[in-house]
Amino acid sequence: MPDNKKFKNLKNQNNLSEKEFTDCTWQNCDFSHTNFSQTKFIDCKFIYCKFLNSNLLDCSFQTVSFSDCLFSEINFSILNIFLLDFHFQNCTLNLCNFTNLELKEIAFLNCTIKNTTFENVKLNKADFTGSNLLGSFFSRCDLSQANFIDAINYYIDPADNNLKKAKFSYPQVLSLLKKYDIEIHY
């Protein structure tokens, strides 16, 4: 497909494997159950798109942005990690998996990230500003210098994750003490 192409309202396109898209904008597309294995997206934008149980095996995202998209049951841990660079804004991510990825400086701005797994993930300088992390799980993550200002509903065990110089806002920061089952009065 040619560069600088805009794709709107794409439906029932279930196999986009082994393709390359550069400088494309995808808008209002439904990628439910789509096979993206070994596909490359370079300098692309996804706006109001839906990804439900899509296959990202060895898919490559290089300078890709997702705005107002819905992701459910997506395994990001099987992405091609070469030059991996992608960001989310105003997106919903449910039951997703980011295990063993290096996502330094990734942005999840004003996202709803529910029941999602971040296990052994390098999230240095990640930005979760304004995001709802209800039920999401962080284990053995490097969250140094990460930004959780105005993020809500997170539970992060400081003994299991590196939080050096991470930023939090009050009163949500008190959730870092949850595992100690203590009472805080103010």
PEZIWO-V44776 format. One record per backbone hydrogen bond with DSSP energy under -1.0 kcal/mol. CO is the residue of the C=O (numbers start at 1). NH is the residue of the N-H. Records with the same first field share a line. If there is no record, write none. Layout:
# PEZIWO-V44776
CO->NH + NH
This chain:
# PEZIWO-V44776
5->25
7->27
10->30
14->35
19->40
21->42
24->45
25->7
26->47
27->9
29->50
31->34
34->55
35->16
36->39
37->18
39->60
40->21
41->62
42->23
44->65
45->26
46->67
47->28
49->70
50->31
51->72
52->33
55->36
56->59
57->38
59->80
60->41
61->85
62->43
64->87
65->46
66->89
67->48
69->92
70->51
71->94
72->53
74->97
76->79
78->58
81->84
85->64
87->66
88->109
89->68
91->112
92->71
93->114
94->73
96->117
97->76 + 77
98->101
101->122
103->106
106->127
107->88
109->90
111->132
112->93
114->95
116->137
117->98
118->139
119->100
121->142
122->103
123->126
124->105
126->147
127->108
128->131
129->110
131->152
132->113
133->136
134->115
137->118
139->120
141->162
142->123
143->146
144->125
146->167
147->128
148->151
149->130
152->133
157->160 + 161
160->140
162->143
163->166
164->145
167->148
169->173
171->174
172->175
173->176
174->177
175->178
177->180
178->181
